[in-house]
């Protein structure tokens, strides 16, 4: 088969979508020497693209995601390649492309919690709904969780027979670090000695306001407890940035190191006291697995896919209830045996997931799609 992979989220600055794209291709090249892959990337992605294999070529296209060119120019480029199959690794795909394709739908965040321009622009909202509806033409729809599958069937009337669940994984760099490594990253990035960790976009639905309120309460009992918020401020959510800055002014133990390298991020995870993720909605939750692999207790939400990923290896709370979040964190801080139990369970839980298994399942989808 000649397979085109739309990997225009390859670069590290794209967060979870980039991590999915990079691990998918890396693992496919390990397990499949027969089929030929073409990595479709942008000039920005090419700067970080370092894979080489006899059955791999790259196709660099100056076409960004969610652009008009994606709909008008990309179909012609793809058609000229005469692929047997194209895998669009996010829902946004050219609806005028008529050859066989599969698509990954990671979540329905834009449907349930649109923000910024997506929320204000009728044109953008209509384009999103049209593109999502067109995903039903795909030979296969890949999702990372049962929760996302259920959302597609219930909210957008997708056929359940077309949807295949391929859970994601955690990379090897996320591990338990040595005390020396933990001290080094804390000193270099000026992190608190003891801190709660949050890793995600700065948006309201990610639960940042509730987390900030919970930390403010906990600081009264644990004045040394810091809060580290990784990721970049979101230009479309200035009110969240203002709130973070306001809380930082009142408490210098709130640290925002920004968008850090994967190596630093892995060390920041491992050095954390507790990983907190009070998101209202996640299609999967790679950050939960990364925290598990780093040997850190987890407190997260009892909504969407998060209970599915966590199992009994973390504490689940109502993400909109500050008191529940405070109580869960306090339980771990005040009970060393509970913290150790959660760490042990997390290290076992993460073994259930791997990018290798995800790639094997995806390759089977490709074969089914082409064979009909």
C-alpha positions in Angstrom: 0.0 0.0 0.0 1.0 3.6 -0.6 -0.2 5.4 2.5 -0.2 9.2 3.0 -0.1 10.4 6.6 -1.2 13.9 7.3 1.2 14.9 10.0 1.0 18.6 9.8 0.9 18.7 13.7 4.3 17.1 13.8 6.2 19.9 15.5 6.5 19.8 19.3 4.7 23.1 19.8 1.4 21.5 18.9 1.1 19.5 22.2 -0.8 16.2 22.3 -1.7 16.2 18.5 2.0 16.4 17.7 2.9 13.7 20.2 0.2 11.4 18.6 1.6 12.2 15.1 5.2 11.5 16.0 4.6 8.3 17.9 2.3 6.9 15.2 4.8 7.2 12.4 7.8 6.1 14.6 6.0 2.9 15.6 4.6 2.2 12.2 8.1 2.2 10.7 9.2 -0.3 13.4 6.5 -2.8 12.7 5.8 -2.4 8.9 8.5 -2.8 6.3 6.2 -3.7 3.4 4.0 -0.6 2.9 5.3 2.8 1.8 4.5 5.9 3.9 4.5 9.5 2.9 4.7 12.0 5.7 2.8 15.1 4.8 4.3 18.0 6.8 4.6 21.8 6.7 7.9 23.7 6.5 7.6 24.4 10.3 7.4 20.6 10.9 10.3 19.8 8.6 12.7 21.6 11.1 12.0 18.8 13.6 11.4 15.9 11.2 14.3 13.5 11.7 13.0 10.1 10.7 14.5 8.0 7.9 13.5 4.7 6.5 13.6 2.9 3.1 9.8 2.9 3.0 9.4 6.6 4.0 9.3 9.8 2.0 8.2 13.2 3.1 6.0 15.7 1.3 6.4 19.3 2.5 3.3 21.4 1.9 3.0 25.1 3.0 -0.6 24.5 4.0 -1.5 25.1 7.7 -4.3 23.4 9.5 -7.8 24.9 9.6 -7.0 27.1 6.5 -8.8 27.8 3.2 -5.8 26.2 1.4 -6.4 23.0 3.3 -9.8 22.8 1.5 -8.8 24.2 -1.9 -5.1 23.2 -2.6 -4.5 20.1 -0.5 -7.0 17.8 -2.3 -5.2 18.4 -5.6 -1.8 17.6 -4.0 -3.1 14.4 -2.5 -4.8 13.3 -5.6 -1.6 13.7 -7.6 0.2 11.3 -5.2 -2.3 8.6 -6.1 -2.3 7.1 -2.5 -4.1 3.9 -1.8 -5.1 5.5 1.5 -4.7 8.7 3.4 -4.8 9.0 7.2 -5.8 12.4 8.4 -4.6 12.4 12.0 -7.1 15.0 13.1 -10.7 15.7 12.2 -9.8 18.6 9.9 -9.5 17.2 6.4 -10.2 18.4 2.9 -13.9 17.5 2.3 -13.3 17.6 -1.5 -10.8 14.7 -1.3 -12.6 11.7 -2.7 -10.1 8.9 -2.5 -10.1 6.4 0.4 -9.2 7.8 3.8 -9.3 7.2 7.5 -9.5 9.9 10.1 -8.6 10.3 13.8 -11.1 12.2 15.9 -9.4 12.9 19.2 -12.3 14.6 21.0 -15.3 16.8 20.6 -13.9 19.8 22.4 -14.7 22.2 19.6 -18.2 20.9 19.7 -18.8 21.0 23.4 -16.5 23.8 24.6 -15.6 26.2 21.7 -13.5 29.2 22.7 -12.2 32.4 21.1 -12.8 32.7 17.4 -14.3 29.3 17.2 -17.1 30.5 19.6 -17.6 33.9 18.1 -17.5 33.2 14.4 -20.5 31.6 12.8 -18.4 30.8 9.7 -15.8 28.9 11.8 -18.5 27.0 13.7 -20.3 26.0 10.5 -17.0 24.9 8.9 -16.2 22.8 11.9 -19.6 21.1 11.8 -19.4 20.5 8.1 -15.9 19.0 8.4 -16.9 16.7 11.3 -20.0 15.6 9.4 -17.9 14.7 6.4 -15.7 12.5 8.6 -18.5 9.9 8.4 -17.4 9.2 4.8 -14.1 7.8 6.1 -13.3 4.1 5.6 -12.6 4.1 9.3 -12.8 6.5 12.2 -10.1 6.2 14.9 -10.7 7.4 18.4 -8.5 7.1 21.6 -11.3 6.1 24.0 -14.7 4.6 24.5 -15.8 8.0 25.7 -15.0 9.7 22.4 -16.7 6.8 20.5 -19.8 7.3 22.6 -19.8 11.0 22.0 -19.5 10.6 18.2 -22.4 8.1 18.1 -24.6 10.1 20.5 -23.9 13.7 19.5 -23.0 13.4 15.8 -24.8 10.2 14.8 -21.7 8.4 13.6 -22.1 4.7 12.8 -20.6 2.7 15.7 -19.4 0.0 13.2 -17.0 2.4 11.6 -15.3 3.5 14.8 -12.2 1.8 16.2 -10.7 2.6 19.6 -6.9 2.8 19.7 -5.8 4.0 23.1 -2.6 6.1 23.2 0.5 5.7 25.4 3.4 7.3 27.3 6.9 7.7 26.0 10.0 6.2 27.6 11.4 9.6 28.6 8.6 9.9 31.2 10.0 8.0 34.1 11.0 8.2 37.7 14.0 10.5 37.9 16.8 10.5 40.4 16.8 12.9 43.3 19.7 14.7 41.7 17.8 15.1 38.5 14.8 16.5 40.4 16.9 19.0 42.3 18.6 20.1 39.1 15.4 20.9 37.3 13.9 22.7 40.3 17.0 24.9 40.7 17.3 25.6 37.0 13.6 26.5 36.4 13.2 28.0 39.9 10.4 25.6 40.9 9.1 25.3 44.5 10.5 22.4 46.5 7.1 20.9 46.9 4.4 21.6 44.2 1.2 20.5 42.5 1.6 20.2 38.7 -0.8 21.1 35.9 0.2 20.5 32.2 -2.2 21.6 29.5 -3.6 24.6 27.6 -4.7 27.6 29.6 -8.4 27.4 29.1 -11.4 27.5 31.4 -12.7 24.0 30.5 -9.3 22.6 31.6 -10.2 23.5 35.1 -7.5 26.1 35.8 -9.8 28.5 37.8 -10.9 25.8 40.1 -7.3 24.6 40.5 -6.2 28.1 41.4 -9.0 28.4 43.9 -8.1 25.0 45.5 -4.4 25.9 45.7 -5.3 29.2 47.4 -7.2 27.2 50.1 -4.5 24.6 50.5 -1.8 27.3 50.9 -3.4 28.2 54.2 -2.6 24.8 55.6 0.5 24.1 53.5 2.2 27.5 53.0 5.2 25.8 51.3 3.0 24.1 48.7 3.6 25.5 45.2 1.7 25.2 42.0 3.5 24.7 38.6 1.4 25.5 35.5 3.1 24.3 32.3 2.0 25.3 28.8 1.5 28.6 27.1 -1.1 31.2 27.8 -3.9 31.0 25.2 -4.4 34.3 23.3 -8.1 33.4 22.8 -8.6 33.1 26.6 -7.0 36.3 28.0 -9.2 36.1 31.1 -7.5 32.9 32.2 -4.1 34.4 31.7 -5.1 37.4 33.8 -6.4 35.2 36.5 -3.1 33.2 36.7 -1.1 36.4 36.8 -3.4 37.8 39.5 -2.9 34.7 41.7 0.9 34.8 41.0 1.1 38.3 42.3 -0.5 37.2 45.5 1.5 34.0 45.8 5.0 33.7 44.3 4.9 29.9 44.8 2.8 29.8 41.6 5.3 29.2 38.8 4.7 29.3 35.1 7.7 27.9 33.2 5.9 28.1 29.9 6.1 25.5 27.1 9.2 23.5 28.1 11.2 20.8 26.2 10.1 17.2 26.6 13.2 16.4 28.6 12.4 19.2 31.1 8.8 18.3 31.2 9.6 14.7 32.1 11.7 15.9 35.0 9.1 18.4 36.1 6.5 15.6 36.2 8.8 13.3 38.3 9.6 16.1 40.8 6.0 17.0 41.4 4.2 16.1 44.6 0.8 15.5 42.9 -0.3 15.8 39.3 -3.7 17.7 39.1 -5.9 17.7 36.0 -9.4 19.0 36.8 -10.5 19.2 33.1 -14.2 19.2 32.3 -13.5 17.1 29.2 -10.7 15.1 27.6 -10.8 12.7 24.6 -8.1 10.6 26.3 -5.6 12.2 28.7 -2.0 11.4 27.7 -0.8 13.6 30.6 -2.4 11.2 33.0 -0.3 8.3 31.7 2.8 10.6 31.7 2.2 11.3 35.4 1.7 7.6 36.2 4.9 6.7 34.4 6.7 9.5 36.4 5.7 8.0 39.7 3.4 10.8 40.8 0.0 10.5 42.4 -2.9 11.8 40.3 -6.1 13.7 41.0 -8.3 14.2 38.0 -11.9 14.6 36.9 -14.7 12.0 37.1 -15.9 13.1 33.6 -15.4 12.1 29.9 -12.6 9.7 29.2 -10.6 10.3 32.4 -12.1 7.6 34.6 -11.6 5.2 31.7 -7.9 6.0 31.6 -7.3 6.3 35.4 -9.2 3.2 36.7 -8.5 3.0 40.4 -5.0 4.4 40.1 -6.0 8.0 40.9 -8.5 10.1 42.9 -11.5 11.3 40.8 -13.4 14.5 41.6 -16.1 16.7 40.3 -14.0 19.2 38.3 -16.3 22.1 39.1 -16.3 21.5 42.8 -13.4 23.3 44.5 -14.0 21.6 47.9 -13.9 18.1 46.4 -10.6 19.0 44.7 -9.2 20.5 47.9 -10.2 17.4 49.9 -8.7 15.0 47.5 -5.3 16.8 47.4 -5.3 17.1 51.2 -5.9 13.4 51.5 -2.8 12.6 49.6 -0.7 15.3 51.3 -1.6 14.1 54.7 -1.6 10.3 54.1 1.8 8.9 52.9 0.4 5.4 52.5 -2.3 6.6 50.2 0.2 8.5 48.1 2.5 5.5 47.9 -0.5 3.2 47.0 -1.5 5.6 44.2 2.0 5.7 42.8 2.2 1.9 42.7 -1.2 1.6 41.0 -0.2 4.3 38.5 3.0 2.5 37.5 1.0 -0.7 36.9 -1.8 1.1 35.1 0.4 2.8 32.6 1.7 -0.6 31.5 -1.7 -1.3 29.9 -1.0 1.4 27.3 1.6 1.8 24.6 2.2 3.6 21.4 3.3 0.3 19.9 -0.1 -1.3 20.5 -1.8 1.9 19.1 0.3 1.6 15.9 -0.5 -2.1 15.5 -4.2 -1.4 15.8 -3.9 1.5 13.3 -2.1 -0.7 10.7 -4.9 -3.2 10.9 -7.4 -0.4 10.2 -5.4 0.6 7.1 -5.5 -3.0 5.8 -9.2 -3.3 6.4 -9.8 0.1 4.7 -7.9 -0.8 1.6 -9.2 -4.4 1.3 -12.8 -3.2 1.8 
